[in-house]
């Protein structure tokens, strides 16, 4: 879960520096997808959703890594605008598919293990709100509704901050539940009843 949280940080905190025609991401997206792949590999037994997302993480790591290298050498300016829009739309869909699988996978972990502290429903709701406002901000920006686009963008940023906080909370709850389970198992092996 820890790698998934850091993966979200690398993907969602898109900090870039501009050096003339060169635009470089300080938190490269390909690192986020690599962290996703590693985190999903560790949690593959917890939910079938995790295993299904791994190939998409590889594809997105390669794609975003290539874009990062092209941007580093100032070669991305040669991409035709129509192709750039198409590639951007496809990568956004893949990104949503991966993050959807991770968030709903957290729900699978909570349900299958009967954990009560992970708050997966809150995480799902926040993810949906974030996706809706992100999509609306792009739509309104393309329609030149500047005020609505900025309003949706601000709402998207607020939802993103909430999502990261909630995911961190779910991650801590997951580790707490695992430790509690391990302690109860140890108590059973020792022949003692665990304290509730």
Order of alpha helices (4+ residues) and beta strands (2+ residues): alpha-beta-beta-alpha-alpha-alpha-alpha-alpha
